[in-house]
């Protein structure tokens, strides 16, 4: 985990990607495809789009954009001060996501809401529900897409008799289902759907697929195994549960609605029947879109701003450290990336017992606004050489942001895009909670490994963390229209 590099609000410029999604897929109707609207509702839906665009500077078009570890969703849903002047239609449409009852507390509020409803009926879907992310593209969705409010991570193991042909058929089914659901459609034609996502739009749904090292042995593709999938080295602080680590196939699901995310999870599990079984599954969350007054970097469960200086996938130099280039090897990984996943439990009871001063010293940033202790604001570069009045560095030698800084690790960079998790309480009463850490890079040996080795040797934050599961997966580039994910590997 690093609070020095996951998502900066400036990456909201990447919101333009959703416009590209509409250009490539056709304009996404904010209605649910399971619920056929009347012409009147269709008209209201179109009005909702234009109103949302004028109200928040086009935030309705921000389904796929800049990175994030947890940036997240605020970079899509938060509003700049100049964009707070909402029309009544926009406000009521947004209320459908947050709960319209919240607008009607108190006599005056209730009367105003009733009057507004009489004048302009609520829109069919809020901006949150109608936002789409493209399935096809140079990269798979869910990497440079702002982190959604809800996420599922899971791995599958192939059945003993599932060879290359059966695996290709599974990935074809998965890709078709993902494409449909990301567009707000049922996962199959002519099949009875579970109904879990009825009444909801696509809600920025993304589905991302990857391959573990064992996948290549199971499918007879050992000669196409990337060198970048070499096993991660052992780290002294690891206490890994092998049953919750690794796997043949890896899937990441993200959405801004919990039922939409679970619907996708259930659909993929059903499609896998007979070919692959779930090895492990983890559920996470992030801040919801629009939860803050303006786009802000998300906070982790320690209360720290987490994601200030993530690399920018739109920047050419940064993108080269995240994605495999078109000329890279193996060729089937062009446009792809390698993801390291770690389940990191936070010792929150011990952390909360520390004073604010102690917590800030461990991280190297102010808790209130994320500014480095060397001065400035959140996005000021930390001055690692600046001394305090006592002659000691303002940012301690073992502070987390110093240990993880690119200049401390030979320029090692990775795109962090995690989810937080809470899986109840342990026998001792401590919360079983922390970070589902996801780090994306073109080569793990130049990204995650050198940084984790440095953390392993002397990071003040490590005493409050427990690394309990791990995995490394090759995530191929995005499919072209008519392709399924992994086709260039399985049929190349």
C-alpha positions in Angstrom: 0.0 0.0 0.0 1.2 3.5 -0.7 -0.2 6.8 0.1 2.4 8.5 -2.1 1.1 7.3 -5.4 -2.5 6.5 -6.0 -4.9 8.9 -7.8 -4.8 12.6 -8.2 -7.9 14.6 -8.9 -6.2 16.2 -11.9 -6.9 12.9 -13.8 -10.5 13.9 -14.1 -9.5 15.0 -17.5 -9.6 11.4 -18.4 -13.4 11.7 -18.2 -13.3 12.2 -22.0 -13.0 8.4 -22.4 -16.7 8.0 -21.8 -17.4 10.3 -24.7 -15.3 7.9 -26.8 -17.3 5.1 -25.4 -20.5 6.7 -26.7 -18.8 7.4 -30.1 -17.7 3.7 -30.4 -20.8 2.0 -29.0 -23.5 4.5 -29.8 -25.1 6.7 -27.3 -25.9 4.7 -24.2 -29.5 5.1 -23.1 -29.8 5.7 -19.4 -32.7 3.3 -19.2 -32.3 -0.3 -18.2 -32.6 -2.6 -21.1 -34.8 -4.9 -19.1 -37.4 -2.1 -18.6 -38.9 -0.8 -21.8 -39.8 2.9 -21.4 -42.6 4.8 -22.8 -41.9 7.6 -25.2 -42.5 10.1 -22.4 -39.8 8.5 -20.3 -37.5 8.3 -23.2 -37.9 12.1 -23.6 -37.2 12.6 -19.9 -34.1 10.5 -20.3 -32.7 12.6 -23.1 -33.4 15.7 -21.0 -31.6 14.2 -18.1 -28.5 13.7 -20.2 -28.4 17.3 -21.4 -29.3 18.7 -17.9 -26.5 16.6 -16.2 -24.0 17.8 -18.8 -24.8 21.4 -18.3 -25.0 21.1 -14.5 -21.7 19.5 -13.8 -19.5 20.2 -16.7 -20.1 16.9 -18.4 -19.7 14.6 -15.4 -22.3 12.3 -17.0 -19.6 11.4 -19.5 -17.0 10.2 -17.0 -17.3 6.5 -17.0 -13.7 5.7 -18.1 -10.9 7.9 -17.3 -7.9 8.5 -15.2 -6.4 6.1 -12.8 -6.9 5.5 -9.4 -6.3 3.7 -6.4 -8.9 4.6 -4.7 -9.4 7.9 -6.3 -11.6 7.6 -7.0 -15.1 7.9 -7.7 -15.1 11.5 -6.6 -13.1 12.4 -9.6 -16.2 11.4 -11.5 -19.0 12.3 -9.2 -17.6 15.3 -7.3 -18.3 18.8 -8.6 -16.3 21.9 -8.8 -17.7 24.9 -7.0 -18.7 26.5 -10.2 -20.8 23.5 -11.1 -22.9 23.4 -7.9 -25.8 25.4 -9.4 -28.0 22.4 -10.2 -31.3 22.6 -12.0 -34.3 21.0 -10.2 -34.4 18.2 -12.7 -30.6 17.5 -12.1 -31.0 17.6 -8.3 -34.0 15.2 -8.3 -32.2 12.9 -10.7 -29.2 12.7 -8.5 -31.5 12.1 -5.5 -32.5 8.8 -7.0 -28.9 7.6 -6.3 -28.5 9.2 -2.8 -32.1 8.7 -1.6 -34.7 11.2 -2.3 -35.9 11.2 1.3 -32.7 13.1 2.2 -34.0 16.1 0.3 -37.3 16.2 2.1 -36.3 16.4 5.7 -38.1 19.2 7.5 -41.4 21.0 6.5 -39.9 23.5 4.1 -37.7 21.0 2.4 -40.6 18.6 1.8 -42.8 21.4 0.4 -40.0 22.5 -2.0 -39.4 18.9 -3.2 -43.1 18.4 -3.8 -43.4 21.6 -5.8 -40.4 20.8 -7.9 -41.8 17.3 -8.6 -45.0 18.8 -9.8 -43.2 21.1 -12.2 -40.6 18.6 -13.5 -40.9 14.9 -12.9 -37.7 13.1 -11.8 -35.5 11.8 -14.5 -35.6 8.1 -15.4 -32.0 7.5 -14.1 -29.4 9.6 -12.4 -26.1 10.4 -14.0 -24.6 7.7 -11.9 -26.8 4.9 -13.3 -26.5 5.9 -16.9 -22.7 6.1 -17.2 -21.0 3.5 -19.4 -17.5 2.4 -20.0 -16.4 0.8 -23.3 -15.6 -2.9 -23.4 -13.5 -2.7 -26.6 -10.3 -0.6 -26.8 -6.5 -0.6 -26.7 -6.6 -1.5 -23.0 -9.1 -3.4 -21.0 -11.6 -1.4 -18.9 -11.0 -1.2 -15.2 -7.3 -0.2 -15.3 -7.3 3.5 -16.2 -11.0 3.8 -15.3 -11.6 5.7 -12.1 -12.2 3.3 -9.2 -15.9 2.6 -8.7 -17.7 2.5 -5.4 -18.1 -1.3 -5.4 -15.7 -4.1 -6.5 -15.3 -7.8 -6.6 -12.0 -9.6 -7.2 -11.9 -13.3 -7.8 -9.8 -16.1 -9.2 -10.9 -19.3 -10.9 -9.2 -22.6 -11.4 -9.8 -24.6 -14.6 -11.4 -28.0 -14.3 -9.1 -30.9 -14.8 -10.5 -31.8 -18.2 -10.8 -28.2 -19.4 -8.2 -27.7 -22.1 -7.4 -24.9 -24.5 -10.6 -25.3 -26.6 -12.9 -25.2 -23.6 -11.0 -22.3 -22.1 -11.4 -20.3 -25.3 -15.1 -21.0 -25.3 -15.4 -19.8 -21.7 -13.5 -16.5 -22.5 -15.7 -16.0 -25.5 -18.8 -16.4 -23.3 -17.4 -14.2 -20.6 -16.4 -11.5 -23.0 -19.8 -11.4 -24.6 -21.5 -11.2 -21.2 -19.2 -8.5 -20.0 -19.8 -6.4 -23.2 -23.5 -6.7 -22.8 -23.7 -5.9 -19.1 -21.3 -2.9 -19.5 -23.8 -1.5 -22.0 -26.7 -2.1 -19.6 -28.0 -5.2 -21.3 -28.7 -8.7 -20.1 -25.7 -11.0 -20.2 -27.4 -13.3 -22.8 -30.0 -13.1 -25.5 -33.1 -15.2 -25.0 -32.0 -16.5 -21.6 -33.8 -15.8 -18.3 -31.7 -13.3 -16.4 -31.4 -13.4 -12.6 -33.1 -10.0 -12.4 -30.5 -8.8 -9.9 -29.8 -5.6 -11.9 -33.3 -4.9 -13.1 -34.2 -1.2 -13.0 -30.6 -0.1 -12.9 -28.4 1.3 -15.6 -24.8 0.1 -16.3 -23.5 2.3 -13.5 -19.9 2.5 -14.8 -19.6 -1.3 -14.8 -16.2 -2.7 -15.8 -15.1 -6.3 -16.1 -11.4 -7.1 -16.5 -9.8 -10.5 -17.2 -6.3 -11.8 -16.5 -4.2 -15.0 -16.5 -2.1 -16.5 -13.7 1.1 -18.4 -14.2 -0.6 -21.8 -13.8 -3.1 -21.0 -16.7 -0.4 -21.6 -19.3 0.4 -25.1 -18.0 -3.3 -26.0 -17.8 -3.9 -25.0 -21.4 -0.6 -26.3 -22.9 0.6 -22.8 -23.6 3.9 -22.9 -21.7 5.8 -21.5 -24.7 3.7 -18.3 -24.5 4.3 -17.7 -20.8 5.6 -14.1 -20.3 8.8 -13.8 -18.4 7.1 -11.0 -16.4 4.9 -13.7 -14.7 7.9 -15.1 -12.8 6.8 -15.8 -9.2 7.1 -12.9 -6.9 10.0 -13.2 -4.4 9.3 -13.9 -0.8 9.0 -10.9 1.5 9.8 -11.2 5.2 6.5 -9.5 6.3 4.3 -11.9 4.3 1.9 -14.3 6.0 0.2 -15.5 2.9 -2.9 -17.8 2.8 -2.2 -19.9 -0.3 -5.9 -20.7 -0.6 -6.7 -17.0 -1.2 -3.7 -16.4 -3.5 -2.9 -17.0 -7.2 -5.3 -18.8 -9.6 -5.6 -19.8 -13.3 -8.0 -17.0 -14.3 -8.4 -13.6 -12.6 -11.5 -11.3 -12.8 -12.0 -7.8 -11.5 -15.5 -6.3 -11.4 -16.2 -2.7 -10.6 -19.5 -0.7 -10.6 -21.0 2.3 -8.9 -24.0 0.2 -7.8 -23.6 -2.8 -5.6 -26.4 -4.8 -7.3 -25.0 -4.2 -10.7 -21.6 -5.4 -9.5 -23.1 -8.5 -7.9 -25.2 -9.2 -11.0 -22.0 -9.3 -13.1 -20.3 -11.5 -10.5 -23.2 -14.0 -10.6 -23.4 -14.0 -14.4 -19.7 -14.8 -14.8 -19.9 -17.6 -12.2 -22.8 -19.2 -14.0 -21.0 -19.0 -17.4 -18.0 -20.8 -15.9 -20.0 -23.8 -14.7 -18.3 -27.0 -15.9 -15.2 -25.3 -17.1 -13.8 -23.4 -14.1 -14.6 -23.1 -10.4 -14.1 -20.2 -8.0 -10.8 -20.4 -6.1 -11.3 -17.3 -4.0 -13.4 -14.1 -4.0 -13.0 -10.8 -2.3 -15.3 -7.8 -2.1 -14.3 -4.2 -1.7 -15.6 -0.6 -1.8 -14.6 3.0 -2.3 -16.1 6.4 -1.8 -19.3 6.9 -3.8 -19.5 9.4 -6.7 -20.6 12.8 -5.5 -19.9 12.1 -1.8 -17.7 15.2 -1.5 -18.2 18.9 -2.3 -15.6 18.7 -5.1 -13.2 16.1 -6.6 -11.0 14.9 -3.8 -8.5 12.1 -3.4 -10.1 9.1 -1.6 -9.1 8.2 2.0 -8.3 4.7 3.1 -9.6 3.0 6.3 -6.8 4.6 8.3 -8.3 8.0 7.4 -5.3 8.9 5.3 -5.5 10.5 1.8 -4.5 7.6 -0.4 -3.7 8.3 -4.0 -2.1 11.6 -4.5 0.6 11.1 -7.1 -0.5 8.2 -9.3 1.1 8.1 -12.8 -1.2 9.4 -15.5 -2.1 6.9 -18.2 -2.7 9.8 -20.6 0.9 10.8 -20.3 3.1 9.0 -22.7 6.0 8.5 -20.3 3.8 7.3 -17.5 1.8 5.0 -19.9 5.0 3.2 -20.9 5.4 2.2 -17.2 1.8 0.9 -16.9 1.1 -0.7 -20.3 3.0 -3.2 -22.5 3.9 -1.3 -25.7 2.6 -2.4 -29.1 6.1 -3.6 -29.9 6.5 -5.4 -26.6 6.9 -9.1 -25.9 5.1 -11.4 -25.9 3.1 -9.8 -28.8 -0.3 -11.0 -27.4 0.3 -8.8 -24.4 0.4 -5.5 -26.5 -1.7 -2.9 -24.7 -1.9 -5.1 -21.6 -0.6 -4.8 -18.1 0.5 -6.9 -15.2 -1.4 -6.6 -11.9 -0.2 -7.5 -8.5 -3.0 -8.1 -6.0 -2.4 -8.1 -2.2 -4.9 -8.5 0.6 -3.5 -6.2 3.2 -5.1 -6.2 6.6 -4.8 -3.0 8.6 -4.3 -3.2 12.4 -6.8 -0.4 12.8 -7.2 -0.7 16.6 -3.4 -0.2 17.1 -3.4 2.6 14.5 -6.3 4.5 16.1 -4.4 4.5 19.4 -1.6 6.6 18.0 -1.8 10.3 18.2 -2.4 12.4 15.2 1.3 13.6 15.3 2.5 9.9 15.3 0.2 9.0 12.5 1.4 11.9 10.3 5.0 11.1 11.1 4.5 7.4 9.9 3.0 8.5 6.6 4.9 11.7 6.0 1.7 13.7 5.2 -0.8 15.8 7.1 -4.0 13.9 7.7 -6.2 16.9 7.2 -5.4 17.6 3.6 -2.7 15.2 2.5 0.1 17.8 2.2 3.6 16.5 2.8 5.1 17.4 6.1 7.8 19.4 4.2 5.1 22.0 3.4 2.8 23.0 0.6 -0.5 21.4 -0.4 -1.5 17.8 -1.3 0.1 17.9 -4.7 3.3 19.6 -3.7 6.3 17.3 -4.3 7.7 16.2 -0.9 11.0 17.8 -0.1 12.9 14.8 1.3 15.9 17.0 2.2 14.1 19.7 4.2 15.1 19.9 7.9 13.1 21.1 10.8 14.2 23.4 13.6 15.7 20.4 15.4 17.9 19.6 12.4 16.1 16.4 11.6 14.3 15.7 8.3 10.7 16.9 8.3 9.8 13.7 6.5 11.3 10.9 8.6 13.8 8.4 7.1 11.3 5.6 7.4 8.1 7.6 6.5 5.9 5.8 4.1 6.1 8.4 1.3 9.9 8.6 1.5 10.3 4.8 1.3 7.8 4.5 -1.7 9.0 7.6 -3.6 10.2 6.9 -7.1 13.4 8.7 -6.4 14.0 6.2 -3.5 13.5 3.2 -5.8 15.3 3.9 -9.0 12.2 5.5 -10.6 10.0 2.4 -10.0 6.4 3.4 -10.8 3.1 1.6 -10.7 -0.6 2.6 -11.0 -2.4 1.9 -7.8 -6.1 1.2 -8.0 -7.3 -0.6 -4.8 -10.5 -1.2 -3.0 -11.0 -1.1 0.8 -12.5 -4.1 2.5 -14.2 -5.0 5.7 -15.0 -8.7 6.3 -16.4 -8.5 9.8 -14.5 -8.9 13.1 -11.8 -11.3 14.2 -12.0 -13.5 17.3 -10.2 -10.9 19.3 -12.7 -8.2 18.3 -10.4 -6.4 15.9 -11.8 -5.5 12.5 -10.9 -7.8 9.6 -10.4 -4.8 7.3 -7.9 -3.1 5.1 -6.9 -2.8 1.5 -7.3 -4.9 -1.6 -4.2 -3.5 -3.1 -3.9 -3.5 -6.9 -0.8 -2.3 -8.6 -0.6 -2.1 -12.4 2.7 -2.0 -14.4 4.3 -3.0 -17.6 6.9 -5.1 -15.7 6.4 -6.2 -12.0 10.2 -6.6 -11.6 10.6 -2.9 -12.3 7.4 -1.7 -10.5 6.1 -3.6 -7.6 9.1 -5.7 -6.6 11.7 -3.1 -5.9 9.3 -0.9 -3.9 8.0 -3.8 -1.9 11.6 -4.9 -1.1 12.3 -1.4 0.2 9.1 -1.4 2.3 10.1 -4.8 3.6 13.4 -3.4 4.9 12.2 -0.4 6.8 8.8 1.3 6.5 7.2 2.8 9.5 3.7 1.9 8.2 4.5 -1.8 7.9 4.1 -2.5 11.6 0.4 -1.7 11.2 -0.1 -4.0 8.2 -0.4 -7.7 7.5 0.0 -9.1 3.9 -2.3 -12.1 3.9 -2.9 -13.0 0.2 -1.1 -12.3 -3.0 -1.3 -12.9 -6.8 0.3 -11.8 -10.0 -1.7 -11.9 -13.3 -1.1 -11.0 -17.0 -4.0 -8.8 -18.2 -3.9 -8.7 -22.0 -4.9 -5.7 -24.0 -8.4 -4.8 -24.8 -10.3 -6.7 -27.5 -11.2 -5.2 -30.8 -14.8 -5.4 -32.0 -15.6 -9.0 -32.7 -12.8 -10.3 -30.5 -12.9 -11.9 -27.1 -10.4 -11.2 -24.3 -7.3 -13.4 -24.7 -8.1 -14.4 -28.3 -4.7 -13.4 -29.5 -3.1 -15.8 -27.0 -5.5 -18.7 -27.4 -5.8 -18.6 -31.2 -2.6 -16.8 -32.2 
